[in-house]
Amino acid sequence: MITKETVKELVEKWLQQKGDYFLVDIVMSDDGRIVIEIDHADGVWIEDCAELSRFLQEQLGDELGDYELEVGSAGLGQPFKVEQQYVNHVGDDVEVIDADGKKTTGILKQVEGRLFTVATQEKWIPEGKKRPVKVDVDKQFSMDEVKSTKYVLNFK
């Protein structure tokens, strides 16, 4: 029987040979599916997904016979799952849903450990004025305390 830890060890072994690729997630479902998500700062090539799939098939041999193997990239627009995804998207537009369900959009400014900062704009009414103005505000979040963070495609 194949375990998640066995698959993870094999994926990590393959990733060490590939340089900047990193593991995002492994899901082993009860219906016999193994889904592996990998990512790279410059995107994931389909050829690399196929190469990892072949590598796993060679390493696991007959044990893999009862399983359906799917290797792919962490999709654009999907919530970040690992710290490296945050690092790769510094300078990009992101959407954060905090623990209370409040949405913040802005530019992912920096990542320090499990903390990250998003530069956003908020409306503020200056004293003695009637109309609000937009001001730049940096908001800090913890990866462990947000519901989700995801990259926002911007077509500007």
N, C-alpha and C positions, 0 to 999 in steps of 0.2 A: 504494500500500500504506500502510495506517495504522500508525504507530509508537506505542509506549507514550508516548514523549515528546510527540508531537502531542496525544494524548488528555489527558495530564497538563496540558499548557498550556491546553487548552480548558476542562478542569474547573476549574483554578485561576482562569481568567478568570470563569467563572460564579460560583465561590465568593466572589470579591471583591465581587460585587454582593449577596450574601446575608448578609454580616456574619459571624456567629459559626459558620457551618458550616466544617468542615475535611475535607480528604482523608485517608482512612485507608489505602486501598490500591487499586491497579489491577492486575488480572491479565488478561493476554492469553494465552489458551490456544491450542494448536496446532490445535484443532478449530474455530477461528473465533469463539470467545466472548470478549467483552470484559466483564469484571465490575468494576464500580466501587463502592467502599464509601465512604460519607461519614458524618459524625457531627456532632452538635451537643450542647452541654451539656444542653439541655432535651429531647433526643430528635429524631428525624428524622420529618418528616411525609411521607406517601406522595405528596402533591401536589408536594412539592419534588423528590422522586425523579423523578416524571413530567416535571416542568419541566426538570430537568437532562437527562433522556433526550431530550426534544424539542429542547433547545438543541444537543445533540451531533448529532442527526440533521440539523438545519438547517445546522450548521457543516461537517459532513463530507459531506453530500450523498450522491451516488452511490457514493462510496468505501465507505460503510457497508453497502452492499448485500450484500456477502459475509460480513458479520459478524452475530452475535447479540449485542445489547447488553442488559446487565442492570445496573440502577442500584439500589442498596439501602443500608441502614444497616448499620453494624458491629453484629452481633447481640449481644444481652445474653448473658452467659455465655461469650462468645468471648474468647480472649486479646487483650490490648491489643497494638496494633501500632505506635502512634505516641505520642509524649510527651504530646500534648494530651489523650489519653484518661486518662492518669494524673492530670493536672491536674483534669480534670472530675470525677474520682471521689474527690478528697480528702474525707475524712469518711465514706466508704462502706466496707463490708466487702469485703475482697479476699482472694483465694487466690494465693499466690506459690509457684511450684515453682522452687527454686534450681538451680544448675548440677549439684549432686550428686543431684537428684531429691527433696530433702526439701521437704515441704509446710509452709507457714506460713500461717495464717489470722489475720486481725486487721483493724484499721481503718487505712486509708491515711491517715497523719497529715500528711505533707508531701512536696512534690516540689521538688527544687533541681537544675536542669539535668537530667542523666541519672541522678541519685541520688534514691531515694525511701525513706521511712521508714514502717514498719508497726508500729503499737502492738498488741502481742499479750499473752497471758497464758501463763505457764509455771508448772509445779509446781516447788516448791522446798521442801526439808526444812530448817527452821530448826535450828540447833545445839541438841542436847538434846531434840528433839521426835521423835515417831514418825510423825506424820501430816504429809503435805505441805500446803502452803498455796499459793494462786495469787498470783503477783506480776506486776505490770505490767512489760513489757520492750519497749523500742523496738529494732527491728531495721532496719538500713539495708541496702539492696540497690542494685545498679547495673542499669539497664534492659538494658545490654549483656551482663550476665552471668547473668541468670535465664533459665530455659527458658520460663516463661510467667507472666503475671499476669492475673487476670481478676476482674471484678466478681462478687460472690456475692449472689444474691437472698436477702433475709432477711425471713421472714414473721412476725417477733416482734411 
